[in-house]
Amino acid sequence: MEHKIEHKIQEKATEIIEHKKEQAIDILETKTSLLKKIFLIMLVIAVVGIGIWFFYEYKVGTFRDVESFKFFINSFGVLGPILLTVFQCVKTVYAVIPSTLGCIVGPALFGTWTGIICNYIGICTGSFLAFTLSRKFGVSLVKQIFSEKRYQRGLKKMEKWHRSYPVFLWIAILLPISPDDFLCYFTGLTEMKFKKFAIIILTSKPFTIIIYGLIFGYGFN
């Protein structure tokens, strides 16, 4: 009899412990999810704010040519390389900003390899951000940024290259004439894992950036 009572007490204690564990896990998951949402909202606000500032500078003519952009970057002194990196990140998220300015000006102002590194970090970060935003907010966001015609063109290419889309994306990102910004956003709508996308960006991007850096870095220095 005592054994049965003891067994029931143990069962009840186990149930209570398991219930408490489940509650703790639920609370932890809720807090983690909330923190992720807060971080994402803050990230979006920061990107939008910086984008509005760059868009304003673009409208007033700051990015109209290489010389005006060089003056803009130089005005920040020692923070110039950081601003260039941020610019290259933002221009990937906001397609309106000319994409080659940073690749030309960075090596010319800060030296070949400093310019290359700033451009590489900025462009890769912007590519990851565009992919993440697209993955999070879906087709509606992509259609707000790009035209319906461009979106449909992307779908056709996806259907054509479905089985070898990673290879197509790697080659497309490698080429300097490809619409990198659109490809990053569009790929976020596919089933491709972020890890694979990151490898493609990190391995295909250096070639064009280094070529620009060598030409304009050694050409101006």
BAMI-793318 format. One line per 10 residues: number of its first residue (from 1); for each residue x, y, z of N, C-alpha, C. Coordinates in nm, 2 decimals. Layout:
# residues N
NUM) X:Y:Z:X:Y:Z:X:Y:Z ~ ...
END
This chain:
# residues 221
1) 0.08:-0.12:0.00:0.00:0.00:0.00:0.09:0.13:0.00 ~ 0.19:0.12:0.09:0.28:0.24:0.10:0.35:0.26:-0.03 ~ 0.39:0.14:-0.09:0.46:0.15:-0.22:0.38:0.21:-0.33 ~ 0.25:0.18:-0.33:0.16:0.24:-0.43:0.15:0.39:-0.41 ~ 0.13:0.43:-0.28:0.12:0.57:-0.25:0.24:0.65:-0.30 ~ 0.36:0.59:-0.26:0.49:0.65:-0.30:0.50:0.66:-0.45 ~ 0.46:0.56:-0.52:0.46:0.55:-0.67:0.38:0.67:-0.73 ~ 0.26:0.68:-0.67:0.17:0.79:-0.72:0.22:0.93:-0.69 ~ 0.28:0.94:-0.57:0.35:1.07:-0.54:0.46:1.10:-0.64 ~ 0.54:1.00:-0.68:0.65:1.02:-0.77:0.59:1.06:-0.91
11) 0.48:0.99:-0.95:0.42:1.02:-1.08:0.37:1.16:-1.08 ~ 0.31:1.20:-0.97:0.25:1.34:-0.97:0.36:1.44:-0.97 ~ 0.47:1.41:-0.90:0.59:1.50:-0.89:0.65:1.52:-1.03 ~ 0.66:1.40:-1.10:0.71:1.40:-1.24:0.63:1.48:-1.33 ~ 0.49:1.47:-1.32:0.40:1.55:-1.40:0.42:1.70:-1.38 ~ 0.43:1.73:-1.25:0.44:1.87:-1.22:0.57:1.93:-1.27 ~ 0.68:1.85:-1.26:0.81:1.89:-1.31:0.81:1.91:-1.47 ~ 0.75:1.81:-1.53:0.74:1.82:-1.68:0.65:1.94:-1.72 ~ 0.54:1.96:-1.65:0.46:2.08:-1.68:0.53:2.21:-1.66 ~ 0.61:2.22:-1.55:0.69:2.34:-1.53:0.80:2.36:-1.64
21) 0.86:2.25:-1.68:0.95:2.25:-1.79:0.89:2.31:-1.92 ~ 0.77:2.25:-1.95:0.70:2.30:-2.07:0.67:2.45:-2.06 ~ 0.62:2.49:-1.94:0.59:2.63:-1.92:0.72:2.72:-1.94 ~ 0.83:2.67:-1.89:0.95:2.75:-1.90:1.00:2.76:-2.04 ~ 0.99:2.64:-2.12:1.02:2.64:-2.26:0.94:2.74:-2.34 ~ 0.80:2.74:-2.31:0.71:2.82:-2.38:0.74:2.97:-2.35 ~ 0.77:3.00:-2.23:0.81:3.14:-2.19:0.94:3.18:-2.26 ~ 1.04:3.09:-2.26:1.17:3.12:-2.33:1.15:3.14:-2.48 ~ 1.07:3.06:-2.54:1.04:3.07:-2.69:0.97:3.20:-2.72 ~ 0.87:3.24:-2.63:0.80:3.36:-2.65:0.89:3.48:-2.64
31) 0.98:3.48:-2.54:1.07:3.59:-2.52:1.17:3.60:-2.64 ~ 1.22:3.48:-2.68:1.31:3.48:-2.80:1.24:3.54:-2.92 ~ 1.12:3.49:-2.94:1.04:3.54:-3.06:1.02:3.69:-3.05 ~ 0.99:3.74:-2.93:0.97:3.88:-2.92:1.09:3.96:-2.94 ~ 1.21:3.91:-2.89:1.34:3.98:-2.91:1.37:3.98:-3.06 ~ 1.34:3.87:-3.13:1.37:3.87:-3.28:1.28:3.97:-3.35 ~ 1.16:3.98:-3.31:1.07:4.08:-3.37:1.11:4.22:-3.35 ~ 1.15:4.25:-3.22:1.20:4.38:-3.19:1.33:4.42:-3.27 ~ 1.42:4.32:-3.28:1.54:4.34:-3.35:1.51:4.37:-3.50 ~ 1.42:4.29:-3.56:1.39:4.30:-3.70:1.32:4.44:-3.72
41) 1.23:4.48:-3.63:1.17:4.61:-3.64:1.27:4.73:-3.64 ~ 1.37:4.71:-3.54:1.47:4.82:-3.53:1.56:4.82:-3.65 ~ 1.59:4.70:-3.70:1.67:4.69:-3.82:1.61:4.75:-3.94 ~ 1.48:4.73:-3.96:1.40:4.78:-4.07:1.40:4.94:-4.06 ~ 1.37:4.99:-3.93:1.37:5.13:-3.91:1.50:5.20:-3.95 ~ 1.61:5.13:-3.90:1.75:5.18:-3.93:1.77:5.18:-4.08 ~ 1.74:5.08:-4.15:1.76:5.07:-4.29:1.68:5.17:-4.37 ~ 1.55:5.19:-4.33:1.46:5.29:-4.39:1.52:5.43:-4.37 ~ 1.56:5.45:-4.24:1.61:5.59:-4.21:1.73:5.62:-4.29 ~ 1.83:5.53:-4.29:1.95:5.55:-4.37:1.92:5.56:-4.52
51) 1.83:5.48:-4.56:1.79:5.48:-4.71:1.73:5.62:-4.74 ~ 1.64:5.67:-4.66:1.58:5.80:-4.68:1.69:5.91:-4.69 ~ 1.79:5.90:-4.60:1.90:6.00:-4.61:1.98:5.99:-4.74 ~ 2.01:5.87:-4.77:2.09:5.85:-4.90:2.00:5.89:-5.02 ~ 1.87:5.86:-5.01:1.79:5.90:-5.13:1.78:6.05:-5.14 ~ 1.77:6.12:-5.02:1.77:6.27:-5.03:1.90:6.32:-5.09 ~ 2.02:6.26:-5.04:2.14:6.30:-5.10:2.15:6.28:-5.25 ~ 2.09:6.16:-5.29:2.09:6.13:-5.43:2.00:6.24:-5.51 ~ 1.89:6.28:-5.45:1.80:6.37:-5.52:1.87:6.51:-5.53 ~ 1.95:6.55:-5.43:2.01:6.68:-5.44:2.14:6.68:-5.52
61) 2.18:6.56:-5.57:2.29:6.55:-5.67:2.42:6.50:-5.61 ~ 2.42:6.45:-5.49:2.54:6.40:-5.42:2.60:6.29:-5.50 ~ 2.52:6.20:-5.56:2.57:6.08:-5.62:2.55:6.09:-5.78 ~ 2.55:6.22:-5.83:2.53:6.23:-5.97:2.65:6.19:-6.05 ~ 2.77:6.20:-5.99:2.89:6.16:-6.07:3.00:6.12:-5.96 ~ 3.11:6.07:-6.01:3.22:6.03:-5.93:3.28:6.14:-5.84 ~ 3.30:6.26:-5.90:3.36:6.37:-5.83:3.27:6.41:-5.71 ~ 3.14:6.42:-5.73:3.05:6.47:-5.62:3.05:6.36:-5.51 ~ 3.05:6.24:-5.55:3.05:6.13:-5.45:3.18:6.13:-5.37 ~ 3.29:6.15:-5.44:3.42:6.16:-5.37:3.42:6.27:-5.27
71) 3.37:6.38:-5.30:3.36:6.50:-5.21:3.28:6.46:-5.09 ~ 3.17:6.39:-5.12:3.07:6.35:-5.01:3.14:6.26:-4.91 ~ 3.21:6.16:-4.96:3.28:6.06:-4.87:3.40:6.13:-4.80 ~ 3.47:6.21:-4.87:3.58:6.28:-4.81:3.54:6.38:-4.69 ~ 3.42:6.43:-4.70:3.37:6.52:-4.60:3.36:6.45:-4.46 ~ 3.36:6.32:-4.46:3.35:6.25:-4.33:3.48:6.21:-4.27 ~ 3.59:6.25:-4.33:3.72:6.23:-4.28:3.76:6.09:-4.25 ~ 3.80:6.06:-4.13:3.84:5.92:-4.10:3.73:5.82:-4.10 ~ 3.61:5.87:-4.09:3.49:5.78:-4.10:3.45:5.75:-4.24 ~ 3.53:5.80:-4.34:3.50:5.78:-4.48:3.48:5.63:-4.51
81) 3.58:5.54:-4.48:3.57:5.40:-4.51:3.44:5.34:-4.45 ~ 3.41:5.38:-4.33:3.29:5.32:-4.27:3.16:5.36:-4.35 ~ 3.16:5.49:-4.39:3.05:5.54:-4.46:3.04:5.47:-4.60 ~ 3.15:5.45:-4.66:3.15:5.38:-4.79:3.09:5.24:-4.77 ~ 3.13:5.17:-4.67:3.08:5.04:-4.64:2.93:5.04:-4.62 ~ 2.88:5.14:-4.54:2.74:5.15:-4.52:2.67:5.19:-4.65 ~ 2.73:5.27:-4.73:2.67:5.31:-4.86:2.65:5.19:-4.95 ~ 2.76:5.10:-4.96:2.75:4.99:-5.04:2.64:4.89:-4.99 ~ 2.62:4.88:-4.86:2.51:4.80:-4.81:2.38:4.86:-4.85 ~ 2.36:4.99:-4.83:2.23:5.05:-4.85:2.20:5.05:-5.00
91) 2.30:5.06:-5.09:2.27:5.07:-5.23:2.22:4.93:-5.29 ~ 2.25:4.82:-5.21:2.20:4.69:-5.25:2.06:4.68:-5.21 ~ 2.02:4.74:-5.10:1.88:4.73:-5.05:1.79:4.83:-5.13 ~ 1.85:4.95:-5.17:1.78:5.05:-5.24:1.84:5.06:-5.38 ~ 1.77:5.00:-5.48:1.82:4.99:-5.61:1.84:5.13:-5.69 ~ 1.78:5.23:-5.63:1.78:5.36:-5.70:1.92:5.42:-5.70 ~ 2.01:5.39:-5.61:2.14:5.44:-5.60:2.23:5.38:-5.70 ~ 2.31:5.45:-5.78:2.40:5.39:-5.87:2.50:5.29:-5.81 ~ 2.52:5.17:-5.86:2.59:5.06:-5.80:2.74:5.07:-5.81 ~ 2.79:5.14:-5.92:2.93:5.14:-5.94:3.01:5.25:-5.87
101) 2.94:5.35:-5.82:3.01:5.46:-5.76:3.11:5.42:-5.65 ~ 3.06:5.34:-5.56:3.14:5.29:-5.45:3.26:5.21:-5.49 ~ 3.24:5.12:-5.59:3.35:5.04:-5.64:3.45:5.12:-5.71 ~ 3.42:5.24:-5.76:3.51:5.33:-5.83:3.58:5.42:-5.73 ~ 3.50:5.48:-5.64:3.55:5.58:-5.55:3.63:5.52:-5.43 ~ 3.59:5.41:-5.38:3.65:5.35:-5.26:3.80:5.32:-5.29 ~ 3.84:5.25:-5.39:3.98:5.23:-5.41:4.06:5.35:-5.45 ~ 3.99:5.45:-5.51:4.06:5.57:-5.55:4.09:5.66:-5.43 ~ 4.00:5.66:-5.33:4.02:5.74:-5.21:4.10:5.68:-5.10 ~ 4.08:5.55:-5.08:4.14:5.49:-4.96:4.25:5.38:-4.99
111) 4.28:5.37:-5.12:4.38:5.27:-5.16:4.31:5.15:-5.21 ~ 4.38:5.07:-5.29:4.32:4.96:-5.36:4.25:4.86:-5.27 ~ 4.33:4.80:-5.17:4.27:4.69:-5.09:4.18:4.74:-4.98 ~ 4.20:4.86:-4.93:4.10:4.91:-4.83:3.97:4.94:-4.90 ~ 3.97:4.99:-5.02:3.85:5.01:-5.09:3.78:4.88:-5.13 ~ 3.86:4.78:-5.17:3.80:4.65:-5.20:3.74:4.59:-5.08 ~ 3.80:4.59:-4.97:3.75:4.54:-4.84:3.62:4.60:-4.80 ~ 3.62:4.74:-4.80:3.49:4.81:-4.77:3.38:4.78:-4.86 ~ 3.41:4.77:-4.99:3.31:4.74:-5.09:3.25:4.60:-5.07 ~ 3.35:4.51:-5.05:3.31:4.36:-5.03:3.22:4.35:-4.91
121) 3.26:4.40:-4.79:3.18:4.39:-4.67:3.04:4.45:-4.69 ~ 3.04:4.57:-4.75:2.91:4.65:-4.76:2.82:4.58:-4.86 ~ 2.87:4.53:-4.97:2.78:4.47:-5.07:2.73:4.34:-5.02 ~ 2.82:4.26:-4.96:2.77:4.13:-4.91:2.67:4.14:-4.80 ~ 2.69:4.24:-4.71:2.60:4.27:-4.60:2.46:4.31:-4.66 ~ 2.46:4.40:-4.76:2.34:4.44:-4.82:2.27:4.33:-4.89 ~ 2.34:4.24:-4.95:2.28:4.12:-5.02:2.21:4.03:-4.92 ~ 2.28:4.01:-4.80:2.22:3.93:-4.70:2.09:3.99:-4.64 ~ 2.10:4.13:-4.63:1.98:4.20:-4.57:1.86:4.20:-4.67 ~ 1.89:4.21:-4.80:1.78:4.21:-4.90:1.72:4.07:-4.90
131) 1.80:3.97:-4.89:1.75:3.83:-4.89:1.66:3.81:-4.77 ~ 1.71:3.85:-4.65:1.64:3.84:-4.53:1.50:3.91:-4.53 ~ 1.50:4.03:-4.57:1.38:4.11:-4.58:1.28:4.05:-4.67 ~ 1.33:4.00:-4.79:1.24:3.93:-4.88:1.18:3.80:-4.82 ~ 1.27:3.72:-4.75:1.23:3.60:-4.69:1.12:3.63:-4.58 ~ 1.14:3.74:-4.51:1.05:3.77:-4.40:0.92:3.83:-4.44 ~ 0.92:3.92:-4.54:0.80:3.99:-4.58:0.74:3.94:-4.71 ~ 0.81:3.86:-4.79:0.75:3.79:-4.90:0.73:3.87:-5.03 ~ 0.64:3.82:-5.11:0.62:3.87:-5.24:0.57:4.02:-5.24 ~ 0.49:4.05:-5.14:0.43:4.19:-5.14:0.54:4.29:-5.13
141) 0.65:4.27:-5.05:0.76:4.36:-5.04:0.83:4.37:-5.17 ~ 0.86:4.26:-5.24:0.94:4.26:-5.36:0.86:4.33:-5.47 ~ 0.73:4.32:-5.47:0.65:4.38:-5.58:0.64:4.53:-5.55 ~ 0.66:4.58:-5.43:0.66:4.72:-5.40:0.79:4.79:-5.44 ~ 0.90:4.71:-5.44:1.03:4.76:-5.48:1.05:4.75:-5.63 ~ 1.01:4.64:-5.69:1.03:4.62:-5.83:0.89:4.61:-5.90 ~ 0.90:4.63:-6.03:0.78:4.63:-6.12:0.72:4.49:-6.13 ~ 0.60:4.47:-6.17:0.53:4.34:-6.19:0.60:4.27:-6.31 ~ 0.64:4.35:-6.41:0.71:4.29:-6.52:0.84:4.23:-6.49 ~ 0.91:4.30:-6.40:1.04:4.24:-6.36:1.03:4.12:-6.27
151) 0.92:4.12:-6.19:0.90:4.01:-6.10:0.86:3.88:-6.19 ~ 0.77:3.91:-6.29:0.73:3.80:-6.38:0.85:3.74:-6.46 ~ 0.94:3.83:-6.50:1.06:3.79:-6.57:1.15:3.70:-6.48 ~ 1.15:3.74:-6.35:1.23:3.66:-6.25:1.17:3.52:-6.24 ~ 1.03:3.51:-6.24:0.96:3.38:-6.23:1.00:3.29:-6.35 ~ 1.00:3.35:-6.47:1.03:3.27:-6.59:1.17:3.22:-6.58 ~ 1.26:3.30:-6.54:1.40:3.25:-6.52:1.41:3.14:-6.42 ~ 1.33:3.16:-6.31:1.33:3.05:-6.21:1.28:2.92:-6.26 ~ 1.17:2.93:-6.34:1.12:2.81:-6.40:1.22:2.74:-6.50 ~ 1.29:2.83:-6.57:1.38:2.78:-6.67:1.50:2.71:-6.60
161) 1.55:2.78:-6.50:1.68:2.73:-6.43:1.65:2.66:-6.30 ~ 1.53:2.61:-6.28:1.49:2.56:-6.15:1.59:2.46:-6.09 ~ 1.63:2.36:-6.17:1.72:2.25:-6.12:1.86:2.30:-6.09 ~ 1.90:2.40:-6.17:2.04:2.45:-6.15:2.04:2.60:-6.11 ~ 1.94:2.64:-6.04:1.92:2.78:-6.00:2.05:2.83:-5.92 ~ 2.10:2.76:-5.83:2.22:2.80:-5.75:2.34:2.83:-5.85 ~ 2.35:2.75:-5.95:2.46:2.78:-6.05:2.43:2.90:-6.13 ~ 2.31:2.92:-6.17:2.27:3.04:-6.24:2.29:3.16:-6.16 ~ 2.25:3.15:-6.03:2.27:3.27:-5.94:2.41:3.30:-5.92 ~ 2.50:3.20:-5.91:2.64:3.23:-5.89:2.70:3.30:-6.01
171) 2.67:3.25:-6.13:2.72:3.32:-6.25:2.66:3.46:-6.27 ~ 2.53:3.47:-6.24:2.47:3.60:-6.25:2.53:3.71:-6.16 ~ 2.55:3.67:-6.03:2.61:3.76:-5.93:2.76:3.79:-5.97 ~ 2.82:3.70:-6.04:2.96:3.72:-6.08:2.97:3.82:-6.19 ~ 2.87:3.83:-6.28:2.88:3.92:-6.39:2.84:4.07:-6.34 ~ 2.92:4.17:-6.38:2.90:4.30:-6.34:2.77:4.37:-6.39 ~ 2.71:4.31:-6.50:2.59:4.37:-6.56:2.46:4.31:-6.50 ~ 2.47:4.22:-6.41:2.35:4.15:-6.36:2.29:4.24:-6.25 ~ 2.15:4.24:-6.24:2.08:4.31:-6.14:2.09:4.25:-6.00 ~ 2.20:4.27:-5.93:2.22:4.20:-5.81:2.11:4.22:-5.71
181) 2.07:4.35:-5.70:1.97:4.38:-5.60:1.84:4.30:-5.62 ~ 1.79:4.29:-5.74:1.67:4.21:-5.77:1.70:4.06:-5.74 ~ 1.81:4.01:-5.78:1.84:3.87:-5.76:1.84:3.83:-5.61 ~ 1.89:3.92:-5.53:1.90:3.89:-5.39:1.76:3.89:-5.33 ~ 1.68:3.99:-5.37:1.54:3.99:-5.32:1.46:3.87:-5.37 ~ 1.48:3.84:-5.50:1.40:3.73:-5.56:1.44:3.60:-5.50 ~ 1.57:3.58:-5.47:1.61:3.45:-5.42:1.55:3.43:-5.28 ~ 1.53:3.54:-5.21:1.46:3.53:-5.08:1.33:3.47:-5.08 ~ 1.26:3.47:-5.20:1.13:3.41:-5.22:1.14:3.26:-5.25 ~ 1.25:3.21:-5.29:1.27:3.07:-5.32:1.29:2.99:-5.20
191) 1.31:2.86:-5.22:1.33:2.77:-5.11:1.48:2.76:-5.07 ~ 1.57:2.83:-5.14:1.71:2.83:-5.11:1.74:2.86:-4.96 ~ 1.82:2.79:-4.89:1.86:2.81:-4.76:1.95:2.93:-4.75 ~ 1.95:3.01:-4.64:2.03:3.13:-4.63:2.18:3.09:-4.64 ~ 2.22:2.97:-4.58:2.36:2.93:-4.58:2.41:2.92:-4.73 ~ 2.33:2.85:-4.81:2.37:2.84:-4.95:2.38:2.97:-5.02 ~ 2.28:3.06:-5.00:2.28:3.19:-5.06:2.41:3.27:-5.01 ~ 2.44:3.26:-4.89:2.56:3.33:-4.83:2.69:3.28:-4.90 ~ 2.70:3.15:-4.92:2.82:3.10:-4.98:2.83:3.15:-5.13 ~ 2.72:3.15:-5.20:2.72:3.20:-5.34:2.76:3.35:-5.34
201) 2.71:3.43:-5.25:2.74:3.57:-5.25:2.89:3.59:-5.21 ~ 2.93:3.52:-5.11:3.07:3.54:-5.06:3.18:3.49:-5.16 ~ 3.14:3.39:-5.24:3.24:3.34:-5.34:3.23:3.40:-5.47 ~ 3.12:3.46:-5.51:3.11:3.51:-5.65:3.13:3.66:-5.65 ~ 3.11:3.73:-5.54:3.12:3.88:-5.54:3.26:3.93:-5.55 ~ 3.36:3.87:-5.49:3.50:3.93:-5.49:3.55:3.96:-5.63 ~ 3.52:3.88:-5.73:3.59:3.89:-5.86:3.56:4.03:-5.92 ~ 3.44:4.07:-5.93:3.41:4.20:-5.99:3.46:4.31:-5.90 ~ 3.44:4.30:-5.77:3.49:4.40:-5.68:3.64:4.42:-5.69 ~ 3.72:4.31:-5.70:3.86:4.32:-5.71:3.90:4.38:-5.84
211) 3.83:4.34:-5.95:3.87:4.40:-6.08:3.85:4.55:-6.08 ~ 3.73:4.60:-6.03:3.71:4.74:-6.01:3.82:4.81:-5.93 ~ 3.85:4.74:-5.82:3.95:4.79:-5.72:4.09:4.81:-5.79 ~ 4.13:4.71:-5.86:4.26:4.71:-5.93:4.27:4.82:-6.03 ~ 4.16:4.83:-6.11:4.16:4.93:-6.22:4.16:5.07:-6.16 ~ 4.07:5.10:-6.07:4.06:5.24:-6.02:4.15:5.27:-5.90 ~ 4.19:5.16:-5.83:4.28:5.18:-5.72:4.42:5.22:-5.77 ~ 4.47:5.14:-5.86:4.61:5.16:-5.91:4.60:5.27:-6.01 ~ 4.49:5.30:-6.07:4.48:5.40:-6.17:4.48:5.54:-6.11 ~ 4.43:5.55:-5.99:4.42:5.69:-5.92:4.53:5.70:-5.82
221) 4.60:5.60:-5.78:4.70:5.61:-5.67:4.84:5.58:-5.73
END
